[in-house]
Every structure is written in structure tokens, then in C-alpha cells.
Amino acid sequence: MSRVAVRAMTAEDWPAVERIYSDGIATGHATFEPSPPASWEAFIESKHPELRLVAVVDGMIAGWAAASPVSGRAVYRGVVEHSVYVSPAAQGQRVGTALLAELIAVAEEVGIWTIQSSIFPENKGSLRLHQRLGFRQVGTRERIARMTYGPVAGEWRDTILVERRRVSD
């Protein structure tokens, strides 16, 4: 198994990040978004600048993680919603674990106290990953939104809300 290195995401990484994002979208179990943002600038617009990471395996970008503030209100300044995407070719190689572990570490360094995400119940691998790294299931958001693309376009989907609180608080 190759070593996974995690580093800050840069604009030069966008083509690989976009490709991995598209692969995740194609599964129908990663996001409600029908396509990646149109550009690097659109992608980073809502992302926390220090919480954009890529995983590199054998010189190739194998996955990415990023987080966005959940609100502009000051009382929620330490709460982010995150995403983790792994290239199909790199799944099962601990890329997701390395990305999420580093995202947690950096988030705590910059004062984030809650990291959350909404995961489709069908995405069992993501649910297991989050549980292994200390996330708890808060609950199921039933019929929270409709899919707008793919073979299940128009269908209502559930998501499972997971969160991890900073240990030191």
C-alpha cells in the first residue's frame, strides 16, 4: 500500500479535484449537487481557506476534503460542514481516513468546535469512516431534498446528520 500524504489544496489541484468530485456525483450517493462548481474560484468561494485539503498517493491526487462555515452569525463561527471525496481508484487505501483525520486536526487548530456533514444512508463507507473518527449520528433528516439528476431524479432523499465536537471543550 502506498503512503498517503495530505496537504493544502491549491488552484493547480482544481482539475483533479473537479474530476474526483464528478466521480462522486456520478454515484448518486455523494451530494445533491448535479455537477461540480464551474471554476476554482466558484469552488473556494464558500470554503474555509484553511480547511481545503488534498490527499496525494504516488504523486497523484487521490482525494480531497473541504469545509464551509454553516452560518455567517458570530455564534456559529466554530461550526463547519465538510465533504470528503476519494477517487474510485484510491478507495480502500485509507485516503478518506487520512483526509478526515487531517481536516479534524486543522479544524481544531483554527478554533472549529463542531464539524458536521449530511450523508446519504446508502453511503455506508462514509458513515463507517466518520464513526471511526469520532463522529456521532445526530439523526436522520427524512425526505430533506429531491435529487435533480441521474436515475433517481425527482425522488426525495434522506440524509444522516453526523457531527464531531472538539474534544478539549
Secondary structure, DSSP 8 states (H G I E B T S, - for coil): ---EEEEE--GGGHHHHHHHHHHHHHHTSS-S-SS--SSHHHHHTTS-TTSEEEEEETTEEEEEEEEEES-SSGGGTTEEEEEEEE-GGGTTTTHHHHHHHHHHHHHHHTT--EEEEEE-TT-HHHHHHHHHTT-EEEEEEEEEEE--SSTTTT-EEEEEEEEEE-TT-
